[in-house]
């Protein structure tokens, strides 16, 4: 195999690998987007849950949400 043929083969191999990686990444993006849409639909369909107030540990002051 000549040097030129080896370079061509390497180039085609790298292009094919890059195209495969791009396709896998795009499939993952689509899969995550579909899962996100599905979870948003199920979250919108379920009633909102009541949040329980935070109880401080014994001997501690209640959290204020500010910077201490």
N, C-alpha and C positions, 0 to 999 in steps of 0.2 A: 504494500500500500504506500502510495506516495504521501509526502507531507501535506500536499494540498487536499488529497482525498481524506486524510486523517482529520484535518481541520474542518472540512465540510461535514464529516460524520459527527465530530464532536459538536459542531454548531447545531446540527439537526437534533442531536440527542438532547442538548441543553434547551433548545426551543420546545421540544416535546415535553420535557420535564417541567419547564416553566408554564406551559399551557395546562398541564395536568394540575399543578399546584394552584393556578389561578381558578381552575374549575372547582377544585375542592374548597378553596376559600369562599368562592361565590355560593356554593351549595351550603356551606356552613352559615353564611350570612342569611340566606333565604330560610334555612331551618330555624335559626334563632328568631328571625322576624315573624315566622309563622307561630312559633311557640309564644312569643310575646303577644301577638294578636289574640291567640287562644286564651292566654291567661288574663288579658284585659277583658275579654268577653265574659269569662267566667267570674271575674271580680265584679264586673258591672251587674251581672245577673244575681249575685248573692247579696243579701242585705248587709249593710255595714255592721260590723261587730262593735259592741260598746267597749271602750278602752277602760281598763281598770286603773284607778289612780295608783301612783307609785307610793308604797309604804316605806318610810325610812327605817333603817335598822335601829334597834333599841339604842338610845343614847345619842342618836345622830339627828341633825336638823333636816327638815324636808328639803329636797332639791329645789333650787329656784330657777334653774335654766340659764343662769348667768355665769360669767367667768369668776372664779373664786380668787 
